[in-house]
């Protein structure tokens, strides 16, 4: 099953993955489905269409791009053009070498390596002449370079090669995708080859390890690869925001853009500066009239703007760089559709006491133990305790703050720890019947017994020292 991977390039010149798609086949319908899905995500995020897309000469893919992204420029990879041209040129190159260097001589086995080297040297020269045609800035220059190219290889053995070049690559519908006289009209950041795509595709295949993995395993492997690459990219961007990674002789020229523009863009500007300035140096190139190509295609100041800053002894300003090269941005992206996010499952809290929680005493137990016997429990018959001089009472490690009923009981000391009901049976009025009194006394005794048992478990079984009467 073919895998289509789509990558992008950061301002630090690092590759990041945009999307993946497993396809049934390499037809335009399959490409259109994947690109349409990508277009919907880009639209939701408010990013706008991509500026350029670099591909090989796959007619189905190019047709899908033109249909889904009509405002996006499609550039043909120069590396793939070179490979295709090499296949067509090899036979003619061999004949050329034989005609020039070995005509009338017998080929010996000892000359095979020498022959291969000469064929390779002829191929390099041929490709350099073709690149001159590609790099022509205007259509007039392109036509002049074509005539020079054709005149240099005028032997009839090259007729097939030049017919192939003219028909396959120099037709207007194809030439506008890679000749610089056409591509210099828009921003492309000097990207002419899909080598970054090839490198990213190789990393994916390396991490997959096999071509027979199931869909789930392949998806998980790709996800891990993306996460690792994403962390590396963000780490590098954060490093450039806090560190100066360049060491130029004329560093003052970049004072206002350090830590704000990527070091890759600053290196490009420095290379342009070293090529032309200062003009008084003997090895510098002359500065030609400005055509605006550098700013239009790279999004950085050209040599004419650099010269103005250099002669004014001031730093290049941030607004001279397009947003792609900036390390900070003020643009706020629109929120992603929640349906596009995969959330973690909600954690459901189990019923009951969580494991490992200490068994703290309840509120009622704390009130009985902490305040002593401050409240007197009424009898079942509804009798009320009458206050008098408080009877001294000790128990539960605190002074007895309870009110003693007025009756036969004088002082009462209880080693018992309970609810603080001092003389509970004395509190009951005599108007109740005897059976009610007995029930009340039994209930209080049972309560006191349970409280003593709990107190001993907590080390509270010993009587506390008397702390004084609450009325004193």
C-alpha positions as CSV (number, residue, x, y, z in Angstrom):
1,X,0.0,0.0,0.0
2,X,1.6,3.3,-1.1
3,X,2.3,5.9,1.7
4,X,2.1,9.6,0.8
5,X,3.9,11.7,3.3
6,X,3.7,15.5,3.2
7,X,6.4,17.6,4.9
8,X,7.1,21.3,5.5
9,X,10.2,23.4,6.3
10,X,10.6,25.6,9.4
11,X,12.4,29.0,9.6
12,X,15.4,27.1,11.0
13,X,15.5,25.0,7.8
14,X,14.3,21.9,9.6
15,X,11.8,19.4,8.2
16,X,8.5,18.7,9.9
17,X,5.7,16.4,8.9
18,X,2.4,17.8,7.8
19,X,0.4,14.7,7.1
20,X,0.4,11.1,5.9
21,X,-2.0,9.0,3.8
22,X,-2.1,5.4,2.9
23,X,-3.4,5.1,-0.7
24,X,-5.1,2.3,-2.6
25,X,-3.2,3.3,-5.8
26,X,-1.3,6.3,-7.2
27,X,-4.2,7.7,-9.2
28,X,-5.5,11.3,-9.2
29,X,-8.6,10.3,-7.2
30,X,-6.5,8.9,-4.3
31,X,-4.3,12.0,-4.3
32,X,-7.3,14.2,-4.4
33,X,-8.9,12.5,-1.3
34,X,-5.8,13.0,0.8
35,X,-5.2,16.6,-0.3
36,X,-8.9,17.4,0.2
37,X,-8.6,16.2,3.8
38,X,-5.5,18.3,4.3
39,X,-7.3,21.3,2.8
40,X,-10.2,20.9,5.3
41,X,-7.8,20.9,8.3
42,X,-5.9,23.9,7.0
43,X,-9.2,25.8,6.5
44,X,-10.4,25.0,10.0
45,X,-7.1,26.3,11.5
46,X,-7.2,29.5,9.3
47,X,-3.7,28.9,7.9
48,X,-4.5,29.6,4.3
49,X,-3.2,27.6,1.3
50,X,0.5,26.7,1.1
51,X,2.7,29.0,-1.0
52,X,4.5,26.3,-2.9
53,X,4.5,22.5,-3.2
54,X,7.5,20.6,-4.6
55,X,6.8,17.3,-6.3
56,X,8.2,15.0,-9.0
57,X,6.6,14.9,-12.4
58,X,3.7,12.7,-11.4
59,X,0.8,13.9,-13.6
60,X,-1.8,12.4,-11.2
61,X,-0.4,14.3,-8.2
62,X,0.1,17.5,-10.2
63,X,-3.5,17.4,-11.4
64,X,-4.8,16.8,-7.8
65,X,-2.7,19.8,-6.5
66,X,-4.1,22.1,-9.2
67,X,-7.6,21.1,-8.4
68,X,-7.5,21.3,-4.6
69,X,-5.0,24.1,-4.2
70,X,-5.5,26.3,-7.3
71,X,-3.6,29.3,-5.8
72,X,-0.5,27.2,-4.8
73,X,2.6,27.1,-7.0
74,X,3.8,23.6,-7.9
75,X,7.6,23.4,-8.4
76,X,9.2,20.3,-10.0
77,X,12.1,18.8,-8.2
78,X,15.3,19.5,-10.0
79,X,16.9,16.4,-8.5
80,X,14.3,14.1,-10.1
81,X,14.8,16.0,-13.4
82,X,18.5,15.2,-13.1
83,X,17.9,11.5,-12.6
84,X,15.5,11.2,-15.5
85,X,17.9,13.2,-17.8
86,X,20.8,11.0,-16.8
87,X,19.0,7.8,-17.9
88,X,18.4,9.3,-21.3
89,X,21.9,10.8,-21.7
90,X,24.0,7.8,-20.7
91,X,24.0,6.0,-24.1
92,X,24.9,9.3,-25.9
93,X,27.6,10.1,-23.4
94,X,29.3,6.7,-23.9
95,X,29.2,7.2,-27.7
96,X,30.6,10.7,-27.3
97,X,33.5,9.5,-25.2
98,X,34.3,6.7,-27.6
99,X,34.1,9.1,-30.6
100,X,36.4,11.7,-29.0
101,X,38.9,9.6,-27.0
102,X,38.8,6.0,-28.4
103,X,37.9,6.3,-32.1
104,X,40.0,3.8,-34.1
105,X,41.4,2.2,-30.9
106,X,40.6,-1.1,-29.5
107,X,39.1,-1.2,-26.0
108,X,41.1,-3.1,-23.5
109,X,39.8,-4.4,-20.2
110,X,42.4,-2.3,-18.4
111,X,40.7,0.9,-19.8
112,X,37.3,0.2,-18.4
113,X,37.7,2.2,-15.2
114,X,39.2,5.1,-17.2
115,X,36.3,4.9,-19.6
116,X,33.8,5.2,-16.7
117,X,35.6,8.2,-15.3
118,X,35.5,10.0,-18.6
119,X,31.8,9.3,-19.1
120,X,31.1,10.7,-15.6
121,X,33.2,13.8,-16.4
122,X,31.3,14.4,-19.6
123,X,28.0,14.0,-17.7
124,X,29.0,16.6,-15.1
125,X,29.9,19.1,-17.9
126,X,26.6,18.3,-19.7
127,X,24.5,18.9,-16.5
128,X,26.3,22.2,-15.7
129,X,25.4,23.5,-19.2
130,X,21.8,22.4,-18.6
131,X,21.7,24.2,-15.2
132,X,22.7,27.4,-17.0
133,X,19.5,27.1,-19.0
134,X,17.5,26.5,-15.8
135,X,19.0,29.5,-13.9
136,X,18.4,32.0,-16.7
137,X,16.6,35.0,-15.2
138,X,14.6,36.0,-18.3
139,X,13.1,34.3,-21.2
140,X,15.6,36.0,-23.5
141,X,18.5,34.6,-21.5
142,X,16.8,31.2,-21.5
143,X,16.6,31.2,-25.3
144,X,20.2,32.3,-25.6
145,X,21.4,29.6,-23.3
146,X,19.4,27.0,-25.2
147,X,21.1,28.0,-28.5
148,X,24.5,27.8,-26.9
149,X,23.7,24.4,-25.3
150,X,22.5,23.0,-28.6
151,X,25.5,24.3,-30.5
152,X,27.9,22.7,-28.1
153,X,26.4,19.3,-28.6
154,X,25.8,19.5,-32.3
155,X,26.7,16.0,-33.3
156,X,23.9,13.9,-34.6
157,X,24.2,11.4,-31.8
158,X,22.7,14.1,-29.4
159,X,19.6,14.6,-31.5
160,X,17.6,12.0,-29.6
161,X,18.7,13.6,-26.2
162,X,17.8,17.1,-27.2
163,X,14.5,16.0,-28.7
164,X,13.7,14.4,-25.3
165,X,14.6,17.5,-23.4
166,X,12.6,19.8,-25.6
167,X,9.5,17.6,-25.6
168,X,9.6,16.4,-22.0
169,X,10.9,19.4,-20.1
170,X,10.9,22.6,-22.2
171,X,7.2,22.7,-23.0
172,X,5.6,25.7,-21.5
173,X,3.2,23.7,-19.2
174,X,6.2,21.9,-17.7
175,X,9.0,24.5,-18.0
176,X,7.0,27.0,-15.8
177,X,7.3,24.7,-12.9
178,X,11.1,24.7,-12.6
179,X,12.8,27.3,-14.9
180,X,13.9,30.3,-12.8
181,X,12.6,32.8,-15.4
182,X,9.1,31.6,-14.2
183,X,9.7,30.7,-10.6
184,X,11.5,34.0,-9.7
185,X,8.1,35.7,-9.7
186,X,6.9,34.4,-6.4
187,X,8.2,33.3,-2.9
188,X,9.8,29.9,-2.8
189,X,12.6,30.3,-0.3
190,X,15.1,28.9,-2.8
191,X,13.5,25.5,-2.6
192,X,14.1,23.7,-5.9
193,X,14.4,20.0,-4.8
194,X,12.4,17.6,-2.7
195,X,15.5,16.2,-1.0
196,X,14.0,17.0,2.4
197,X,11.0,14.9,1.5
198,X,13.2,12.0,0.5
199,X,15.1,12.3,3.8
200,X,11.9,12.4,5.8
201,X,10.5,9.4,3.9
202,X,13.7,7.5,4.6
203,X,13.3,8.1,8.4
204,X,9.8,6.8,8.3
205,X,10.9,3.6,6.5
206,X,13.8,3.2,8.9
207,X,11.5,3.4,11.9
208,X,8.9,1.1,10.4
209,X,11.6,-1.5,9.7
210,X,9.4,-3.7,7.5
211,X,6.9,-3.2,4.6
212,X,4.5,-5.9,5.9
213,X,3.4,-4.2,9.2
214,X,-0.3,-3.9,9.9
215,X,-2.0,-0.5,9.8
216,X,-2.2,0.0,13.6
217,X,1.5,-0.8,14.0
218,X,2.5,1.6,11.2
219,X,0.3,4.4,12.6
220,X,1.9,4.0,16.1
221,X,5.4,4.0,14.7
222,X,4.8,7.1,12.6
223,X,3.3,8.8,15.7
224,X,6.4,8.2,17.7
225,X,8.6,9.4,14.9
226,X,6.6,12.6,14.7
227,X,6.7,13.3,18.4
228,X,10.5,12.9,18.5
229,X,11.0,15.2,15.6
230,X,8.5,17.8,17.0
231,X,10.5,17.9,20.3
232,X,13.7,18.5,18.4
233,X,12.3,21.3,16.3
234,X,10.8,23.2,19.2
235,X,14.0,22.7,21.3
236,X,16.1,24.2,18.5
237,X,13.7,27.2,18.1
238,X,13.8,27.8,21.9
239,X,17.6,27.7,21.8
240,X,17.8,30.3,19.0
241,X,15.4,32.5,21.0
242,X,17.9,32.7,23.9
243,X,21.3,32.0,22.3
244,X,23.3,33.6,19.6
245,X,24.4,30.8,17.2
246,X,26.4,32.9,14.7
247,X,29.8,34.4,15.0
248,X,30.2,36.9,12.2
249,X,32.9,39.6,11.8
250,X,30.2,42.2,11.2
251,X,27.9,41.1,13.9
252,X,26.7,44.7,14.6
253,X,24.9,44.6,11.3
254,X,22.4,42.1,12.8
255,X,22.1,43.6,16.3
256,X,18.4,44.4,16.1
257,X,17.4,40.9,14.7
258,X,19.5,38.6,16.9
259,X,17.3,36.1,18.7
260,X,14.4,37.3,16.6
261,X,15.3,35.9,13.2
262,X,16.6,32.4,12.5
263,X,20.3,31.9,12.2
264,X,19.8,30.2,8.8
265,X,18.4,33.4,7.3
266,X,21.2,35.5,8.9
267,X,23.8,33.2,7.3
268,X,22.2,33.7,3.9
269,X,22.4,37.5,4.3
270,X,26.0,37.2,5.6
271,X,27.0,35.1,2.5
272,X,25.5,37.8,0.3
273,X,27.4,40.5,2.2
274,X,30.7,38.6,1.8
275,X,30.1,38.2,-1.9
276,X,29.7,42.0,-2.7
277,X,30.9,44.1,0.3
278,X,32.9,46.0,0.9
279,X,33.1,47.1,-2.7
280,X,36.7,48.3,-2.3
281,X,38.0,44.8,-1.7
282,X,39.6,43.2,-4.8
283,X,37.8,39.9,-4.7
284,X,34.3,41.2,-4.5
285,X,31.7,41.0,-7.3
286,X,30.2,44.2,-8.8
287,X,26.7,45.1,-7.7
288,X,24.2,45.0,-10.5
289,X,21.0,47.1,-10.7
290,X,18.3,45.8,-8.4
291,X,15.7,43.4,-9.9
292,X,13.9,42.6,-6.6
293,X,14.4,38.8,-7.1
294,X,16.1,38.2,-3.7
295,X,13.3,39.9,-1.7
296,X,10.6,38.4,-3.9
297,X,11.8,34.8,-3.7
298,X,13.6,34.6,-0.4
299,X,11.8,37.1,1.8
300,X,15.1,38.7,3.0
301,X,16.8,42.0,2.2
302,X,18.8,42.1,-1.0
303,X,22.4,43.4,-1.4
304,X,21.2,46.9,-2.2
305,X,19.2,47.1,1.1
306,X,22.1,45.5,3.0
307,X,24.5,48.1,1.5
308,X,22.3,51.0,2.8
309,X,22.4,49.7,6.3
310,X,26.1,49.0,6.1
311,X,26.9,52.5,4.9
312,X,24.6,54.0,7.6
313,X,26.4,52.0,10.3
314,X,23.2,50.6,11.7
315,X,21.6,47.2,12.1
316,X,19.1,45.6,9.7
317,X,15.6,45.9,11.1
318,X,13.1,43.1,11.7
319,X,10.5,44.2,9.2
320,X,12.9,43.4,6.3
321,X,12.3,39.7,6.9
322,X,9.2,37.8,5.9
323,X,7.3,36.0,8.8
324,X,8.7,32.7,7.8
325,X,12.1,33.6,9.1
326,X,11.0,35.1,12.4
327,X,11.3,33.2,15.7
328,X,8.3,35.0,17.3
329,X,4.9,35.6,15.9
330,X,1.9,37.8,17.0
331,X,-0.6,35.8,15.0
332,X,-3.1,33.8,17.1
333,X,-4.3,30.6,15.4
334,X,-7.9,29.8,15.5
335,X,-8.8,27.0,17.9
336,X,-8.8,23.5,16.5
337,X,-12.2,21.8,16.2
338,X,-12.6,19.6,19.3
339,X,-13.7,16.8,17.0
340,X,-10.1,16.8,15.7
341,X,-8.7,16.1,19.1
342,X,-8.3,12.7,20.8
343,X,-8.8,13.3,24.5
344,X,-7.7,11.0,27.3
345,X,-10.5,9.0,28.9
346,X,-12.1,10.6,31.9
347,X,-11.0,9.2,35.3
348,X,-14.1,7.9,37.2
349,X,-13.7,8.2,41.0
350,X,-14.7,4.9,42.6
351,X,-17.3,4.8,45.4
352,X,-16.3,4.5,49.0
353,X,-13.2,5.5,50.9
354,X,-10.1,5.8,48.7
355,X,-7.4,3.2,49.4
356,X,-4.7,4.3,51.8
357,X,-6.7,6.9,53.6
358,X,-6.3,7.0,57.5
359,X,-9.3,6.1,59.5
360,X,-9.8,9.5,61.2
361,X,-12.4,9.8,64.0
362,X,-15.8,11.0,63.1
363,X,-17.1,14.5,64.0
364,X,-19.3,13.0,66.8
365,X,-16.4,11.2,68.3
366,X,-14.3,14.3,68.3
367,X,-17.0,16.3,70.0
368,X,-17.4,13.8,72.8
369,X,-13.6,13.4,73.4
370,X,-12.6,17.0,72.8
371,X,-15.1,18.9,74.9
372,X,-15.5,16.5,77.7
373,X,-18.9,16.1,79.3
374,X,-20.2,19.6,78.4
375,X,-23.7,18.4,77.6
376,X,-26.0,16.4,79.8
377,X,-28.1,13.8,78.2
378,X,-31.8,14.0,79.2
379,X,-33.7,11.0,80.3
380,X,-36.2,9.2,78.3
381,X,-39.0,10.7,80.3
382,X,-38.1,14.2,79.2
383,X,-36.7,15.5,82.5
384,X,-34.5,18.6,82.4
385,X,-31.2,18.9,84.3
386,X,-31.1,21.7,86.7
387,X,-28.0,23.7,87.1
388,X,-26.3,24.3,90.5
389,X,-22.8,24.4,91.7
390,X,-21.0,22.4,89.2
391,X,-19.9,19.0,90.5
392,X,-16.2,18.3,90.0
393,X,-15.7,15.6,87.4
394,X,-12.6,14.0,85.9
395,X,-12.5,11.9,82.8
396,X,-11.4,11.6,79.2
397,X,-8.3,13.7,79.7
398,X,-10.3,17.0,80.2
399,X,-12.1,18.7,83.0
400,X,-15.7,17.9,83.3
401,X,-17.6,20.9,82.1
402,X,-21.0,19.4,82.6
403,X,-23.7,20.6,84.9
404,X,-24.4,18.4,87.9
405,X,-28.0,17.8,88.9
406,X,-29.0,19.1,92.3
407,X,-29.7,16.1,94.6
408,X,-28.0,13.7,96.7
409,X,-24.8,13.7,94.8
410,X,-22.1,16.0,96.1
411,X,-18.7,15.6,94.4
412,X,-18.5,12.8,91.9
413,X,-15.3,11.6,90.4
414,X,-15.5,9.2,87.5
415,X,-12.7,7.5,85.9
416,X,-15.1,6.6,83.2
417,X,-14.9,8.3,79.9
418,X,-18.3,8.9,78.3
419,X,-20.5,11.5,77.1
420,X,-20.0,13.6,80.2
421,X,-23.3,12.7,81.8
422,X,-22.3,13.1,85.4
423,X,-25.0,11.7,87.7
424,X,-27.3,11.0,84.9
425,X,-29.6,8.9,87.0
426,X,-29.8,11.7,89.6
427,X,-30.9,14.1,86.9
428,X,-34.1,12.0,86.2
429,X,-37.1,13.4,87.9
430,X,-39.0,11.3,90.4
431,X,-42.2,11.8,88.5
432,X,-41.3,9.0,86.1
433,X,-42.0,5.4,86.7
434,X,-39.3,3.0,87.9
435,X,-39.1,1.1,84.7
436,X,-38.3,4.2,82.7
437,X,-35.5,5.0,85.2
438,X,-34.0,1.5,84.8
439,X,-34.1,1.7,81.0
440,X,-32.3,5.1,81.1
441,X,-29.6,3.8,83.5
442,X,-28.9,0.7,81.5
443,X,-28.6,2.7,78.3
444,X,-26.1,5.1,79.9
445,X,-24.0,2.2,81.4
446,X,-23.8,0.6,78.0
447,X,-22.7,3.9,76.4
448,X,-20.1,4.4,79.1
449,X,-18.8,0.9,78.6
450,X,-18.4,1.3,74.8
451,X,-16.6,4.6,75.3
452,X,-14.2,3.1,77.8
453,X,-13.3,0.4,75.3
454,X,-12.6,3.0,72.6
455,X,-10.5,5.1,74.9
456,X,-8.3,2.3,75.9
457,X,-7.5,1.5,72.3
458,X,-6.4,5.1,71.8
459,X,-4.4,5.4,75.0
460,X,-7.0,7.4,76.9
461,X,-7.9,5.0,79.6
462,X,-6.2,6.9,82.5
463,X,-7.9,9.7,84.4
464,X,-6.6,13.1,83.7
465,X,-5.5,15.5,86.4
466,X,-8.1,17.9,87.8
467,X,-8.0,21.3,86.0
468,X,-10.4,23.2,88.1
469,X,-14.0,23.9,88.2
470,X,-15.4,25.8,85.3
471,X,-17.3,28.1,87.7
472,X,-14.2,29.2,89.6
